[in-house]
């Protein structure tokens, strides 16, 4: 049995690279969710008129990692306190969001957000939304960090996030 989490944490290249390193995660796919245009392109989403958020679809084994732990990784590897922004990436497509696939996920998400907010002492602006259609991103976005580890963005943004994840969640590293 598997479970699905759809998470928006800024640029999907970053979020994808983190979750590919998590034990119990079976598949990670970058894509778009939450908008009003069917099958949007990257260019359309970056144009900020489709309403979509860059997300990753994380398929995981709940016997190995539960949804709460998935969210703990999610919150530790992006900034949930900035509206529509992660670092230099600014725009509605970079919103922090959880597209809940069930009422149980919604309850867990709300509880984890309250815990994170208490821990950091700042308001968490992560949107807790209902399930929306997931549109896969174009193929060239898949495994972006693995394909371009020396690219400037990867070195400046993704590599530090991965390092932070590995230090804080060593026990969750995939074999």
N, CA, C and O of each residue as an XYZ file, in Angstrom:
700
protein
N       0.838     -1.187      0.000
C       0.000      0.000      0.000
C       0.880      1.246      0.000
O       1.907      1.290      0.678
N       0.476      2.243     -0.754
C       1.222      3.496     -0.802
C       0.293      4.644     -0.458
O      -0.931      4.511     -0.448
N       0.922      5.776     -0.177
C       0.184      7.008      0.087
C       0.820      8.102     -0.765
O       1.984      7.996     -1.151
N       0.064      9.144     -1.055
C       0.538     10.246     -1.889
C       0.467     11.550     -1.109
O      -0.510     11.826     -0.413
N       1.527     12.347     -1.242
C       1.543     13.716     -0.720
C       1.839     14.635     -1.896
O       2.736     14.355     -2.691
N       1.100     15.714     -2.012
C       1.388     16.719     -3.038
C       1.727     18.006     -2.306
O       0.908     18.582     -1.590
N       2.974     18.437     -2.514
C       3.549     19.522     -1.718
C       4.157     20.601     -2.602
O       4.871     20.303     -3.560
N       3.866     21.856     -2.274
C       4.491     22.992     -2.931
C       5.397     23.692     -1.939
O       4.936     24.225     -0.930
N       6.680     23.687     -2.228
C       7.650     24.298     -1.320
C       8.643     25.162     -2.064
O       9.842     25.116     -1.792
N       8.143     25.955     -3.008
C       9.046     26.746     -3.839
C       9.369     25.973     -5.109
O       8.553     25.186     -5.589
N      10.540     26.196     -5.641
C      10.965     25.538     -6.879
C      10.906     24.023     -6.719
O      11.471     23.469     -5.776
N      10.224     23.361     -7.638
C      10.078     21.911     -7.500
C      11.376     21.152     -7.681
O      11.467     19.999     -7.262
N      12.389     21.759     -8.293
C      13.695     21.086     -8.392
C      14.259     20.834     -6.993
O      14.837     19.780     -6.728
N      14.085     21.812     -6.104
C      14.600     21.685     -4.730
C      13.839     20.622     -3.956
O      14.434     19.732     -3.348
N      12.525     20.726     -3.986
C      11.699     19.797     -3.211
C      11.876     18.371     -3.716
O      11.941     17.429     -2.925
N      11.952     18.215     -5.023
C      12.163     16.884     -5.604
C      13.474     16.280     -5.115
O      13.507     15.121     -4.702
N      14.548     17.055     -5.157
C      15.861     16.511     -4.779
C      15.882     16.061     -3.324
O      16.516     15.056     -3.001
N      15.206     16.781     -2.451
C      15.141     16.387     -1.038
C      14.396     15.064     -0.897
O      14.901     14.134     -0.268
N      13.202     14.971     -1.475
C      12.391     13.768     -1.263
C      12.938     12.536     -1.974
O      12.636     11.412     -1.573
N      13.733     12.726     -3.017
C      14.385     11.572     -3.641
C      15.390     10.922     -2.694
O      15.757      9.762     -2.880
N      15.833     11.659     -1.686
C      16.831     11.144     -0.736
C      16.210     10.524      0.512
O      16.937     10.089      1.405
N      14.876     10.474      0.591
C      14.188     10.014      1.798
C      13.847      8.522      1.705
O      13.242      8.070      0.732
N      14.241      7.781      2.720
C      13.903      6.362      2.807
C      12.389      6.210      2.911
O      11.736      6.920      3.676
N      11.846      5.289      2.144
C      10.402      5.059      2.140
C       9.669      5.811      1.050
O       8.494      5.547      0.795
N      10.349      6.749      0.402
C       9.750      7.451     -0.731
C      10.011      6.608     -1.976
O      11.156      6.273     -2.280
N       8.959      6.275     -2.681
C       9.050      5.377     -3.828
C       9.146      6.118     -5.153
O       9.740      5.625     -6.112
N       8.554      7.308     -5.197
C       8.549      8.087     -6.436
C       8.340      9.557     -6.106
O       7.575      9.904     -5.206
N       9.033     10.416     -6.847
C       8.835     11.864     -6.723
C       8.717     12.416     -8.135
O       9.579     12.167     -8.978
N       7.661     13.159     -8.390
C       7.460     13.750     -9.706
C       7.151     15.231     -9.559
O       6.253     15.604     -8.805
N       7.895     16.089    -10.280
C       7.572     17.514    -10.267
C       6.353     17.781    -11.146
O       6.113     17.085    -12.133
N       5.595     18.797    -10.767
C       4.437     19.143    -11.570
C       3.753     20.397    -11.064
O       4.353     21.224    -10.378
N       2.493     20.516    -11.415
C       1.724     21.718    -11.117
C       0.362     21.317    -10.552
O      -0.221     20.315    -10.967
N      -0.131     22.096     -9.615
C      -1.446     21.831     -9.039
C      -2.082     23.152     -8.621
O      -1.395     24.151     -8.408
N      -3.402     23.135     -8.508
C      -4.114     24.279     -7.959
C      -4.558     25.334     -8.937
O      -5.142     26.335     -8.522
N      -4.312     25.159    -10.201
C      -4.668     26.202    -11.157
C      -5.952     25.918    -11.913
O      -6.680     24.973    -11.611
N      -6.212     26.766    -12.910
C      -7.458     26.672    -13.668
C      -7.236     26.361    -15.150
O      -8.174     26.441    -15.944
N      -6.008     26.007    -15.526
C      -5.687     25.674    -16.911
C      -5.304     24.198    -16.965
O      -4.493     23.734    -16.164
N      -5.885     23.464    -17.908
C      -5.555     22.047    -18.049
C      -4.162     21.886    -18.656
O      -3.792     22.592    -19.594
N      -3.406     20.952    -18.106
C      -2.088     20.587    -18.615
C      -1.203     21.807    -18.916
O      -0.760     21.977    -20.051
N      -0.947     22.642    -17.927
C      -0.161     23.859    -18.176
C       1.304     23.538    -18.474
O       1.831     22.506    -18.059
N       1.933     24.437    -19.193
C       3.373     24.319    -19.452
C       4.129     25.113    -18.385
O       3.553     25.946    -17.686
N       5.411     24.840    -18.278
C       6.269     25.572    -17.344
C       6.207     27.070    -17.642
O       6.124     27.890    -16.728
N       6.246     27.414    -18.915
C       6.214     28.820    -19.309
C       4.897     29.472    -18.888
O       4.892     30.611    -18.419
N       3.785     28.763    -19.052
C       2.488     29.308    -18.631
C       2.450     29.530    -17.120
O       1.992     30.574    -16.654
N       2.930     28.549    -16.357
C       2.921     28.669    -14.898
C       3.822     29.817    -14.465
O       3.454     30.590    -13.580
N       4.997     29.938    -15.078
C       5.912     31.045    -14.748
C       5.329     32.395    -15.146
O       5.730     33.425    -14.605
N       4.386     32.402    -16.087
C       3.706     33.633    -16.486
C       2.722     34.130    -15.443
O       2.180     35.227    -15.572
N       2.487     33.330    -14.408
C       1.706     33.709    -13.224
C       0.220     33.932    -13.487
O      -0.458     34.558    -12.671
N      -0.300     33.433    -14.609
C      -1.712     33.660    -14.905
C      -2.557     32.391    -14.816
O      -3.773     32.453    -14.997
N      -1.934     31.237    -14.538
C      -2.702     29.983    -14.525
C      -3.213     29.611    -13.140
O      -4.107     28.773    -13.015
N      -2.658     30.223    -12.101
C      -3.044     29.888    -10.736
C      -2.371     28.647    -10.176
O      -2.654     28.247     -9.047
N      -1.485     28.032    -10.950
C      -0.825     26.808    -10.493
C       0.339     27.097     -9.553
O       0.946     28.167     -9.584
N       0.624     26.111     -8.725
C       1.776     26.124     -7.829
C       2.704     25.005     -8.282
O       2.245     23.914     -8.621
N       4.009     25.271     -8.288
C       4.975     24.204     -8.547
C       4.934     23.252     -7.356
O       5.102     23.676     -6.213
N       4.713     21.974     -7.622
C       4.582     20.975     -6.562
C       5.396     19.731     -6.907
O       5.892     19.573     -8.022
N       5.514     18.866     -5.921
C       6.001     17.515     -6.173
C       4.937     16.536     -5.697
O       4.274     16.751     -4.682
N       4.795     15.477     -6.444
C       3.909     14.369     -6.059
C       4.818     13.304     -5.473
O       5.621     12.697     -6.181
N       4.684     13.085     -4.178
C       5.541     12.154     -3.449
C       4.725     10.900     -3.141
O       3.736     10.954     -2.410
N       5.149      9.780     -3.705
C       4.519      8.496     -3.408
C       5.413      7.817     -2.377
O       6.611      7.642     -2.600
N       4.821      7.437     -1.248
C       5.632      6.867     -0.175
C       4.955      5.660      0.455
O       3.746      5.459      0.333
N       5.773      4.868      1.130
C       5.300      3.679      1.829
C       5.034      4.064      3.280
O       5.981      4.305      4.029
N       3.765      4.130      3.697
C       3.461      4.570      5.062
C       3.931      3.586      6.137
O       3.901      3.911      7.324
N       4.359      2.402      5.739
C       4.941      1.457      6.696
C       6.381      1.851      7.032
O       6.922      1.440      8.058
N       6.999      2.658      6.150
C       8.390      3.088      6.331
C       8.459      4.529      6.825
O       9.244      4.845      7.719
N       7.644      5.395      6.250
C       7.612      6.815      6.630
C       6.158      7.276      6.603
O       5.440      7.029      5.634
N       5.732      7.938      7.655
C       4.340      8.384      7.703
C       4.209      9.815      7.182
O       5.202     10.517      6.991
N       2.966     10.227      6.957
C       2.691     11.551      6.403
C       3.221     12.654      7.310
O       3.731     13.662      6.820
N       3.112     12.482      8.599
C       3.621     13.493      9.532
C       5.124     13.696      9.348
O       5.596     14.833      9.354
N       5.868     12.626      9.188
C       7.318     12.742      8.987
C       7.624     13.364      7.630
O       8.562     14.151      7.506
N       6.842     13.017      6.613
C       6.991     13.660      5.302
C       6.853     15.173      5.472
O       7.641     15.936      4.913
N       5.855     15.605      6.241
C       5.656     17.043      6.457
C       6.776     17.666      7.279
O       7.142     18.817      7.043
N       7.323     16.937      8.229
C       8.451     17.465      9.003
C       9.642     17.736      8.088
O      10.312     18.759      8.228
N       9.906     16.828      7.154
C      10.973     17.046      6.166
C      10.632     18.257      5.304
O      11.481     19.119      5.074
N       9.408     18.322      4.835
C       8.935     19.427      3.998
C       9.161     20.774      4.681
O       9.720     21.689      4.075
N       8.736     20.902      5.926
C       8.865     22.183      6.623
C      10.309     22.524      6.971
O      10.663     23.701      7.046
N      11.131     21.531      7.180
C      12.532     21.784      7.533
C      13.379     22.170      6.326
O      14.497     22.659      6.486
N      12.856     21.955      5.121
C      13.673     22.194      3.930
C      13.118     23.286      3.020
O      13.528     23.398      1.865
N      12.204     24.079      3.526
C      11.791     25.290      2.810
C      11.320     26.301      3.858
O      11.148     25.961      5.028
N      11.115     27.540      3.424
C      10.688     28.593      4.345
C       9.168     28.730      4.279
O       8.645     29.275      3.306
N       8.450     28.247      5.294
C       6.993     28.321      5.267
C       6.438     29.652      5.770
O       5.232     29.779      5.980
N       7.309     30.643      5.964
C       6.865     31.921      6.527
C       6.786     33.043      5.498
O       6.385     34.156      5.839
N       7.159     32.778      4.252
C       7.115     33.818      3.228
C       6.013     33.506      2.222
O       5.891     32.372      1.759
N       5.228     34.493      1.894
C       4.127     34.323      0.952
C       4.670     34.345     -0.471
O       5.328     35.301     -0.881
N       4.391     33.290     -1.211
C       4.738     33.213     -2.637
C       6.214     33.497     -2.911
O       6.552     34.169     -3.885
N       7.083     32.987     -2.053
C       8.513     33.245     -2.232
C       9.343     32.198     -1.494
O       9.030     31.794     -0.374
N      10.416     31.776     -2.171
C      11.463     30.969     -1.549
C      12.773     31.582     -2.010
O      13.183     31.400     -3.157
N      13.425     32.303     -1.122
C      14.676     32.966     -1.496
C      14.434     33.944     -2.623
O      13.562     34.809     -2.536
N      15.225     33.798     -3.700
C      15.108     34.702     -4.845
C      13.974     34.308     -5.787
O      13.655     35.054     -6.713
N      13.367     33.156     -5.566
C      12.245     32.713     -6.397
C      10.963     33.350     -5.862
O      10.503     33.022     -4.769
N      10.397     34.264     -6.647
C       9.233     35.023     -6.199
C       8.099     34.875     -7.208
O       8.308     34.982     -8.416
N       6.906     34.631     -6.700
C       5.721     34.535     -7.545
C       4.749     33.530     -6.967
O       5.131     32.697     -6.146
N       3.494     33.599     -7.384
C       2.482     32.704     -6.818
C       2.768     31.224     -7.067
O       2.276     30.368     -6.333
N       3.551     30.921     -8.085
C       3.875     29.520     -8.372
C       4.822     28.927     -7.328
O       5.020     27.713     -7.298
N       5.406     29.766     -6.474
C       6.342     29.301     -5.443
C       5.704     29.269     -4.052
O       6.413     29.213     -3.047
N       4.384     29.305     -3.990
C       3.681     29.269     -2.701
C       3.993     27.987     -1.939
O       4.247     26.936     -2.528
N       3.966     28.101     -0.634
C       4.070     26.932      0.239
C       2.666     26.363      0.386
O       1.755     27.052      0.845
N       2.493     25.091     -0.010
C       1.150     24.508     -0.009
C       1.185     23.000      0.197
O       2.128     22.315     -0.199
N       0.137     22.513      0.822
C      -0.087     21.080      0.986
C      -1.453     20.791      0.375
O      -2.468     21.310      0.839
N      -1.476     19.962     -0.665
C      -2.731     19.554     -1.289
C      -3.135     18.223     -0.660
O      -2.662     17.161     -1.063
N      -4.004     18.299      0.321
C      -4.368     17.125      1.124
C      -5.213     16.149      0.314
O      -6.167     16.533     -0.363
N      -4.839     14.887      0.403
C      -5.523     13.833     -0.337
C      -6.638     13.184      0.473
O      -7.376     12.347     -0.044
N      -6.761     13.566      1.736
C      -7.800     12.999      2.603
C      -8.030     13.943      3.780
O      -7.245     14.858      4.029
N      -9.110     13.702      4.486
C      -9.391     14.484      5.694
C      -8.312     14.224      6.746
O      -7.934     15.132      7.486
N      -7.822     12.996      6.810
C      -6.758     12.661      7.760
C      -5.490     13.469      7.464
O      -4.858     13.989      8.383
N      -5.117     13.576      6.186
C      -3.950     14.394      5.836
C      -4.169     15.844      6.239
O      -3.248     16.499      6.727
N      -5.375     16.346      6.041
C      -5.678     17.731      6.413
C      -5.488     17.942      7.910
O      -4.884     18.932      8.323
N      -5.992     17.028      8.719
C      -5.848     17.136     10.176
C      -4.380     17.078     10.594
O      -3.945     17.840     11.457
N      -3.628     16.179      9.985
C      -2.196     16.069     10.302
C      -1.477     17.340      9.877
O      -0.643     17.859     10.618
N      -1.793     17.845      8.686
C      -1.151     19.066      8.187
C      -1.403     20.237      9.131
O      -0.475     20.979      9.455
N      -2.634     20.409      9.572
C      -2.956     21.516     10.476
C      -2.220     21.375     11.806
O      -1.756     22.369     12.365
N      -2.111     20.159     12.312
C      -1.397     19.929     13.570
C       0.102     20.211     13.412
O       0.706     20.859     14.268
N       0.695     19.730     12.329
C       2.127     19.946     12.113
C       2.410     21.432     11.913
O       3.415     21.937     12.414
N       1.555     22.132     11.198
C       1.734     23.578     11.020
C       1.723     24.278     12.375
O       2.562     25.143     12.624
N       0.801     23.926     13.241
C       0.749     24.538     14.583
C       2.036     24.254     15.353
O       2.549     25.134     16.046
N       2.558     23.047     15.240
C       3.808     22.693     15.921
C       4.986     23.486     15.365
O       5.815     23.987     16.125
N       5.060     23.600     14.039
C       6.146     24.355     13.404
C       6.058     25.818     13.808
O       7.070     26.433     14.145
N       4.870     26.372     13.777
C       4.664     27.776     14.156
C       5.115     28.024     15.593
O       5.764     29.032     15.870
N       4.783     27.125     16.497
C       5.200     27.260     17.900
C       6.718     27.154     18.024
O       7.335     27.863     18.819
N       7.313     26.265     17.231
C       8.762     26.055     17.291
C       9.542     27.254     16.775
O      10.536     27.655     17.380
N       9.094     27.835     15.651
C       9.866     28.930     15.054
C       9.420     30.310     15.534
O      10.144     31.290     15.359
N       8.246     30.391     16.131
C       7.777     31.663     16.665
C       7.369     32.675     15.618
O       7.348     33.876     15.887
N       7.044     32.201     14.419
C       6.593     33.074     13.334
C       5.358     32.453     12.689
O       5.181     31.236     12.738
N       4.505     33.275     12.086
C       3.342     32.713     11.407
C       3.761     31.853     10.208
O       4.621     32.248      9.421
N       3.153     30.697     10.083
C       3.363     29.821      8.933
C       2.265     30.137      7.923
O       1.081     30.118      8.259
N       2.661     30.430      6.681
C       1.695     30.830      5.659
C       1.368     29.699      4.682
O       0.706     29.924      3.669
N       1.820     28.513      4.981
C       1.557     27.356      4.125
C       0.051     27.165      3.955
O      -0.698     27.130      4.930
N      -0.375     27.042      2.701
C      -1.787     26.826      2.395
C      -2.108     25.342      2.563
O      -1.385     24.482      2.060
N      -3.184     25.054      3.268
C      -3.687     23.683      3.384
C      -4.920     23.616      2.491
O      -5.965     24.191      2.797
N      -4.773     22.901      1.381
C      -5.803     22.878      0.348
C      -6.317     21.462      0.126
O      -5.675     20.484      0.510
N      -7.470     21.372     -0.491
C      -7.996     20.066     -0.861
C      -7.259     19.518     -2.067
O      -6.490     20.225     -2.718
N      -7.499     18.262     -2.353
C      -6.860     17.620     -3.498
C      -7.250     18.343     -4.783
O      -8.415     18.678     -4.996
N      -6.277     18.571     -5.614
C      -6.477     19.183     -6.927
C      -5.807     18.270     -7.944
O      -5.014     17.402     -7.579
N      -6.124     18.463     -9.204
C      -5.477     17.657    -10.236
C      -3.974     17.945    -10.238
O      -3.551     19.094    -10.113
N      -3.194     16.908    -10.378
C      -1.740     17.034    -10.499
C      -1.384     16.892    -11.971
O      -1.695     15.888    -12.612
N      -0.723     17.924    -12.489
C      -0.256     17.898    -13.873
C       1.251     17.697    -13.854
O       1.966     18.552    -13.331
N       1.762     16.591    -14.407
C       3.217     16.379    -14.412
C       3.930     17.476    -15.202
O       3.441     17.941    -16.232
N       5.084     17.874    -14.702
C       5.911     18.855    -15.412
C       6.581     18.175    -16.608
O       6.588     16.949    -16.722
N       7.125     18.976    -17.471
C       7.834     18.476    -18.630
C       9.003     17.582    -18.188
O       9.558     17.765    -17.104
N       9.362     16.628    -19.028
C      10.395     15.639    -18.682
C      11.717     16.261    -18.255
O      12.395     15.712    -17.385
N      12.101     17.385    -18.840
C      13.409     17.957    -18.509
C      13.498     18.463    -17.066
O      14.587     18.790    -16.595
N      12.368     18.529    -16.364
C      12.382     18.931    -14.953
C      12.638     17.750    -14.012
O      13.030     17.954    -12.863
N      12.422     16.533    -14.481
C      12.585     15.348    -13.627
C      14.057     15.132    -13.301
O      14.923     15.215    -14.172
N      14.322     14.853    -12.020
C      15.695     14.597    -11.554
C      16.648     15.727    -11.951
O      17.800     15.483    -12.312
N      16.160     16.944    -11.882
C      16.931     18.096    -12.362
C      18.282     18.224    -11.663
O      19.305     18.418    -12.321
N      18.291     18.117    -10.360
C      19.551     18.264     -9.620
C      20.540     17.169    -10.004
O      21.723     17.450    -10.197
N      20.084     15.942    -10.115
C      20.974     14.834    -10.483
C      21.552     15.030    -11.880
O      22.686     14.629    -12.146
N      20.784     15.640    -12.767
C      21.245     15.871    -14.139
C      22.140     17.099    -14.272
O      22.939     17.182    -15.205
N      22.015     18.054    -13.350
C      22.739     19.328    -13.463
C      23.372     19.744    -12.133
O      23.170     20.880    -11.704
N      24.124     18.873    -11.469
C      24.611     19.197    -10.119
C      25.554     20.402    -10.063
O      25.688     21.031     -9.013
N      26.196     20.724    -11.164
C      27.151     21.837    -11.160
C      26.561     23.139    -11.675
O      27.249     24.159    -11.713
N      25.295     23.116    -12.072
C      24.639     24.332    -12.537
C      24.548     25.317    -11.371
O      24.388     24.899    -10.224
N      24.645     26.596    -11.644
C      24.684     27.628    -10.603
C      23.547     27.553     -9.603
O      23.784     27.596     -8.396
N      22.311     27.440    -10.084
C      21.149     27.370     -9.186
C      21.248     26.138     -8.297
O      20.951     26.196     -7.103
N      21.659     25.042     -8.878
C      21.769     23.796     -8.103
C      22.794     23.939     -6.990
O      22.556     23.491     -5.869
N      23.924     24.554     -7.282
C      24.971     24.736     -6.280
C      24.567     25.751     -5.213
O      24.851     25.563     -4.030
N      23.908     26.822     -5.636
C      23.577     27.901     -4.695
C      22.337     27.616     -3.851
O      22.249     28.074     -2.712
N      21.383     26.870     -4.393
C      20.099     26.702     -3.710
C      19.825     25.247     -3.307
O      19.504     24.970     -2.151
N      19.952     24.331     -4.254
C      19.568     22.942     -3.971
C      20.583     22.244     -3.080
O      20.199     21.586     -2.113
N      21.868     22.372     -3.385
C      22.898     21.676     -2.591
C      22.818     22.034     -1.105
O      22.899     21.130     -0.273
N      22.663     23.313     -0.731
C      22.533     23.631      0.698
C      21.283     23.017      1.345
O      21.323     22.608      2.505
N      20.171     22.952      0.594
C      18.961     22.326      1.149
C      19.197     20.841      1.404
O      18.779     20.306      2.431
N      19.863     20.184      0.470
C      20.157     18.761      0.649
C      21.084     18.542      1.835
O      20.908     17.599      2.606
N      22.062     19.412      1.974
C      22.993     19.302      3.100
C      22.249     19.466      4.424
O      22.474     18.708      5.367
N      21.377     20.444      4.488
C      20.571     20.684      5.690
C      19.706     19.462      6.003
O      19.612     19.038      7.155
N      19.082     18.905      4.976
C      18.256     17.713      5.167
C      19.100     16.557      5.703
O      18.713     15.899      6.669
N      20.243     16.310      5.081
C      21.084     15.172      5.485
C      21.551     15.288      6.927
O      21.647     14.285      7.633
N      21.840     16.501      7.365
C      22.287     16.701      8.753
C      21.143     16.491      9.740
O      21.310     15.816     10.756
N      19.998     17.062      9.443
C      18.882     17.008     10.393
C      18.150     15.664     10.392
O      17.612     15.239     11.414
N      18.136     15.004      9.236
C      17.348     13.779      9.101
C      18.205     12.597      8.650
O      17.779     11.816      7.799
N      19.386     12.460      9.200
C      20.290     11.370      8.803
C      19.601     10.012      8.890
O      19.854      9.132      8.068
N      18.737      9.841      9.878
C      18.050      8.561     10.069
C      17.048      8.258      8.961
O      16.580      7.125      8.845
N      16.714      9.254      8.147
C      15.738      9.054      7.075
C      16.367      8.889      5.699
O      15.654      8.723      4.710
N      17.690      8.933      5.624
C      18.347      8.843      4.323
C      18.086      7.497      3.663
O      18.179      6.442      4.290
N      17.756      7.568      2.377
C      17.549      6.341      1.606
C      18.888      5.628      1.459
O      19.938      6.264      1.371
N      18.835      4.310      1.433
C      20.029      3.473      1.365
C      20.761      3.633      0.099
O      21.791      2.990     -0.103
